[in-house]
Amino acid sequence: MQNWSLESEKQWNKRSAKWHASSKTMWEEGSRKDIIPFFCKVVPAYSKVCDLGCGDGYGSLKLAEIGYEVTGYDVADEMIHRAKETNKQNHSQFIKGDITILQLPKNSYDAVLAINSLEWTEDPLKVLMHMKHMVKPGGYACVGVLGPTAGPRKSSFQRLYGDQVICNTMMPWEFEALALENGWEKIAELPVFKKAAEQVSKGSLPVELKQALSFMWVFMLKNRKEEELENEQIFD
């Protein structure tokens, strides 16, 4: 693709109205309803949070209502416009930007929230390293990655016909390996299943097979940057 960023912006501008129509339901009672409670168990209240791929800003709203200081970034103008409208009663900020090339100041956030956004980028590793740079040592990244059973996965099907697509095929277990190999520690995880999969007994299954049944897998990662700095000092 000549310009993944421009194509992504174009497509998400078109999808913004449909996304906005269902966003509240997703966060309040659907596939995202447990994410904010999961986030709050780990990330201290009033922390400075970056919402990468914030969409229409409903997730940011829920964080702001609890007291987090939120800045959201999204590639699409229409999403940023809706995010500002959704959050007009709080002090959250929303900025248009491609999270693949976004370069924010070092150690500028306590935590990052990135729900179903990395798989819509051309270079997830690059985003992961940007996150590592801007999150403080010992800070957190809450990342949701679509599982194999997620409907949006059909967005990448056309690649099999040679078409250019803006949804990559990264699976939860691939993202987990990528994160662990590049300076992050997994400290918690939240599985999200479709109703049919919820009825399947999964107690004895290894985590990779549970992920294979998932609609989405949410990781809570800790930035090991502080540990790496200490190791560097030891060998200096």
C-alpha positions as CSV (number, residue, x, y, z in Angstrom):
1,M,0.0,0.0,0.0
2,Q,1.4,3.4,-1.0
3,N,0.1,5.1,2.2
4,W,-1.5,2.9,4.9
5,S,-2.1,6.0,7.1
6,L,-4.1,7.9,4.5
7,E,-6.2,4.9,3.5
8,S,-6.8,4.1,7.2
9,E,-8.0,7.7,7.8
10,K,-10.3,7.5,4.8
11,Q,-11.9,4.2,5.8
12,W,-12.3,5.2,9.5
13,N,-13.9,8.5,8.5
14,K,-16.4,6.5,6.6
15,R,-17.0,4.1,9.4
16,S,-17.2,6.7,12.2
17,A,-21.0,7.1,12.2
18,K,-21.7,3.4,12.4
19,W,-19.0,2.9,15.0
20,H,-20.4,5.8,17.1
21,A,-23.9,4.2,17.0
22,S,-22.7,1.1,18.7
23,S,-19.7,2.3,20.8
24,K,-21.6,3.1,24.0
25,T,-23.2,-0.3,24.0
26,M,-19.9,-2.0,23.5
27,W,-18.3,-0.2,26.5
28,E,-21.4,-0.5,28.8
29,E,-22.7,-4.0,28.2
30,G,-20.9,-5.5,25.2
31,S,-17.4,-6.8,24.4
32,R,-15.6,-3.9,26.2
33,K,-17.6,-3.7,29.4
34,D,-15.0,-5.3,31.6
35,I,-12.0,-3.4,30.3
36,I,-12.2,-0.3,32.5
37,P,-12.6,-2.3,35.7
38,F,-9.7,-4.4,34.6
39,F,-7.6,-1.3,33.9
40,C,-8.5,0.3,37.3
41,K,-7.3,-2.7,39.2
42,V,-3.8,-2.0,38.1
43,V,-3.4,1.6,37.0
44,P,-3.6,4.0,40.0
45,A,-6.4,6.6,40.1
46,Y,-5.6,10.0,38.6
47,S,-2.8,8.7,36.4
48,K,-2.0,10.3,33.1
49,V,-3.3,8.0,30.4
50,C,-2.8,8.0,26.6
51,D,-5.7,6.4,24.7
52,L,-4.1,5.3,21.4
53,G,-6.7,4.8,18.7
54,C,-9.4,6.4,20.8
55,G,-12.1,6.2,18.2
56,D,-15.2,8.2,19.3
57,G,-13.7,8.7,22.8
58,Y,-16.2,6.7,24.8
59,G,-13.5,4.6,26.5
60,S,-11.7,7.9,27.3
61,L,-14.9,9.2,28.8
62,K,-15.2,6.3,31.1
63,L,-11.6,6.8,32.3
64,A,-12.1,10.6,32.7
65,E,-15.3,10.0,34.8
66,I,-13.2,8.0,37.3
67,G,-10.5,10.8,37.5
68,Y,-7.8,9.7,35.0
69,E,-6.2,12.5,33.0
70,V,-6.7,11.4,29.4
71,T,-5.3,12.4,26.0
72,G,-6.7,10.5,23.0
73,Y,-5.1,10.1,19.5
74,D,-6.8,8.8,16.4
75,V,-6.0,8.8,12.7
76,A,-9.5,9.9,11.6
77,D,-10.8,13.5,11.8
78,E,-14.4,12.3,12.2
79,M,-13.4,10.1,15.2
80,I,-11.6,13.0,16.8
81,H,-14.6,15.3,16.3
82,R,-16.9,12.7,17.9
83,A,-14.4,12.1,20.8
84,K,-14.4,15.9,21.6
85,E,-18.2,16.0,21.5
86,T,-18.4,12.9,23.7
87,N,-16.0,14.4,26.3
88,K,-17.1,18.0,26.1
89,Q,-18.0,18.0,29.9
90,N,-14.4,16.9,31.0
91,H,-10.9,18.1,30.4
92,S,-9.7,15.3,28.2
93,Q,-7.7,16.2,25.1
94,F,-8.0,14.7,21.6
95,I,-5.5,15.0,18.8
96,K,-5.4,13.7,15.3
97,G,-2.4,11.5,14.6
98,D,-1.2,8.2,13.2
99,I,-0.1,6.1,16.2
100,T,2.5,4.4,14.0
101,I,4.5,7.6,13.5
102,L,3.4,9.4,16.7
103,Q,6.5,10.3,18.7
104,L,5.6,11.7,22.1
105,P,8.0,12.9,24.8
106,K,9.8,10.2,26.8
107,N,8.2,9.1,30.0
108,S,5.2,11.4,29.4
109,Y,2.4,9.0,30.5
110,D,1.8,6.6,33.4
111,A,-0.2,4.3,31.2
112,V,-1.5,3.6,27.7
113,L,-4.9,2.2,26.6
114,A,-4.9,0.7,23.1
115,I,-8.0,-1.4,22.4
116,N,-8.3,-3.0,19.0
117,S,-6.0,-0.4,17.5
118,L,-2.6,-2.0,16.9
119,E,-4.0,-4.6,14.5
120,W,-5.1,-1.6,12.3
121,T,-1.6,-0.3,12.0
122,E,1.0,-1.2,9.4
123,D,3.8,-1.8,11.9
124,P,2.5,-3.0,15.4
125,L,6.1,-3.4,16.6
126,K,6.8,0.3,15.9
127,V,3.8,1.3,17.9
128,L,4.8,-1.0,20.7
129,M,8.2,0.7,20.9
130,H,6.7,4.2,20.8
131,M,4.5,3.1,23.8
132,K,7.6,1.8,25.6
133,H,9.3,5.2,25.0
134,M,6.4,7.4,26.2
135,V,5.3,5.3,29.2
136,K,7.3,5.8,32.4
137,P,9.5,3.1,33.8
138,G,7.3,0.7,35.6
139,G,4.2,2.1,33.8
140,Y,1.5,0.2,32.1
141,A,0.0,-0.6,28.7
142,C,-3.5,-2.1,28.5
143,V,-3.8,-3.6,24.9
144,G,-6.7,-5.4,23.4
145,V,-6.1,-7.5,20.4
146,L,-8.9,-9.1,18.3
147,G,-9.1,-12.9,18.6
148,P,-9.7,-15.3,15.7
149,T,-13.4,-15.3,16.2
150,A,-13.9,-11.5,15.9
151,G,-16.1,-10.3,13.2
152,P,-13.7,-7.4,12.1
153,R,-11.2,-10.1,11.1
154,K,-13.2,-10.3,7.8
155,S,-11.6,-6.9,7.0
156,S,-8.3,-8.6,6.2
157,F,-9.9,-11.5,4.1
158,Q,-9.5,-9.6,0.8
159,R,-5.7,-9.8,1.1
160,L,-6.1,-13.4,-0.2
161,Y,-7.2,-11.9,-3.5
162,G,-4.2,-9.7,-3.6
163,D,-6.1,-6.6,-2.4
164,Q,-4.5,-4.1,-0.1
165,V,-6.1,-4.0,3.3
166,I,-5.6,-2.0,6.5
167,C,-6.3,-4.8,9.0
168,N,-3.3,-7.0,9.6
169,T,-3.7,-10.6,10.8
170,M,-1.8,-10.4,14.1
171,M,-3.2,-12.9,16.6
172,P,-3.2,-12.5,20.5
173,W,-0.4,-15.0,21.0
174,E,1.7,-13.2,18.4
175,F,1.2,-9.9,20.1
176,E,2.1,-11.4,23.4
177,A,5.4,-12.8,22.1
178,L,6.1,-9.5,20.4
179,A,5.5,-7.6,23.7
180,L,7.5,-10.0,25.9
181,E,10.5,-9.9,23.5
182,N,10.6,-6.1,23.4
183,G,10.7,-4.9,27.0
184,W,7.2,-5.6,28.4
185,E,6.1,-7.9,31.2
186,K,2.6,-9.4,31.2
187,I,1.1,-9.0,34.6
188,A,-2.6,-9.7,33.9
189,E,-5.0,-10.7,31.1
190,L,-8.7,-10.5,30.3
191,P,-10.3,-12.9,27.9
192,V,-13.4,-11.9,26.0
193,F,-15.5,-14.6,24.3
194,K,-18.6,-14.8,22.2
195,K,-21.6,-16.4,23.9
196,A,-21.2,-19.7,22.2
197,A,-17.5,-19.9,23.3
198,E,-18.4,-19.0,26.8
199,Q,-20.4,-22.3,27.1
200,V,-17.3,-24.3,26.3
201,S,-15.3,-25.6,29.3
202,K,-11.8,-24.0,29.1
203,G,-10.4,-24.7,32.5
204,S,-7.8,-27.2,31.4
205,L,-6.9,-25.6,28.1
206,P,-3.5,-23.8,27.8
207,V,-3.7,-20.1,27.3
208,E,-2.9,-20.3,23.6
209,L,-6.0,-22.4,23.0
210,K,-8.1,-20.1,25.1
211,Q,-6.8,-17.3,23.0
212,A,-7.7,-19.3,19.8
213,L,-11.4,-19.3,21.0
214,S,-11.4,-15.6,21.9
215,F,-13.2,-12.6,20.4
216,M,-10.6,-10.4,22.0
217,W,-7.7,-10.8,24.4
218,V,-6.8,-7.9,26.7
219,F,-3.3,-7.7,28.1
220,M,-2.0,-5.6,31.0
221,L,1.7,-5.1,30.4
222,K,4.3,-3.4,32.6
223,N,7.1,-1.4,31.1
224,R,10.4,-3.0,32.1
225,K,12.4,0.1,31.2
226,E,13.4,0.7,34.8
227,E,14.8,-2.8,35.1
228,E,16.7,-2.4,31.8
229,L,18.2,0.9,33.1
230,E,19.4,-0.8,36.3
231,N,21.0,-3.6,34.3
232,E,22.7,-1.1,32.1
233,Q,24.1,0.7,35.1
234,I,25.4,-2.6,36.5
235,F,27.4,-3.3,33.4
236,D,28.6,0.3,32.9
